[in-house]
Amino acid sequence: MTFFRFLRISSFLLLSHLSIGEEITIRTASEKNATAVFQVRVPAGYDASRTELYRVLVLFGGRNTDGKADASGRLGWGEWADREGVFLVCPGFRDDDYWEPGKWSGRALLAALAELRRRYRVCTSHLLYYGYSAGSQASNLFAAWRPRLCRAWVSHACGYFHRPHPGLAGLPGLVTCGDADLDRYAISRRFVAAASRAGERIIWKTFPNRGHEVPPESLALARAFLGFYHRLYASDLAPSPPPPPKGTRRPNPAKPPRVPVAFVGDDLDGTYYPASSKRIRGIRPEDRVLLPSREIAEAWGEAAEGAAP
């Protein structure tokens, strides 16, 4: 029996109806995670009769967290999820290299999402990921593991990233870290530079005099970033059309919207300019941060004085 088949056959749900603070439990072959528990938060006002599907944000907490506090909406994610109409799925993984999705945890997440989809009108093919500390490693590595399943990802205070690859150029990411979190700051800077050279779309932001913590400013930026891609790709949530009549071709799907560059940030001083400003020429290419919306730009830094187009 294959591992995936074992996982699929042995998955089960502990409850008949999911709600805030309740669980999906999946059996796995992991020694420390014989039953992997996923906490689920349903957004307020969930409407099973609505035409559009609901987005899912997979929220990875710190090392070996059980997901309960994250699913309860701490750090402001509950309010954001209610406002945006997004489900929170918070894994409670422990040890066994759970941030490496190819080993076992990725299939466990897919099984949990399949059960969630069976119960709710959710889109599980264009996910959002957010993680901090050890969870930031999971957010990054899960996104790179199955990039077609990810719409955008955020990693804060990350100590281990995927190897940059041109094949991930279409996958938007946000990396943040405090500059007093010395090891992770250095690792993050090296990753962002390498990923940018490989053509990946990474926004970078450091927070002065911050250690291994989650600053409110980083959360504001993360929510602006994820909210932007959630809304920009609202077409992800359209229900699948019925199959075409036999003997006819399914029409080609509409092209995704073009992601703009609205502003350009200067990593050296944290200021940003309109993308059409001539003053961008004075920013070294390696210090340019491409920002796709005003909301993201305002959460990222300060508007430069006299930065007229």
ABEGO torsion letter per residue (X at the ends): XBAAAAAAAABBBABABBBBGBBBBBBBABAAAABBBBBBBBBBGBBAABABBBBBBBBBBBBGBAGAAAAAGBGGAAAAAAAAGBBBBBBABBEGGAABAAAAAAAAAAAAAAAAAAABBBBAABBBBBBBEAAAAAAAAAAAABAAABABBBBBGBABBBBBBAAAAABBBBBBBBAABAAAAAAAAAAAAAAAAAGBBBBBBBBBGBBBBBBAAAAAAAAAAAAAAAAAAAAAABBBBBBBBBGBBBBBBBBBBBBBBABBBBAAAGBBBBAABAAAAABBAAABBBBABAAAAAAABBBBBGBBX
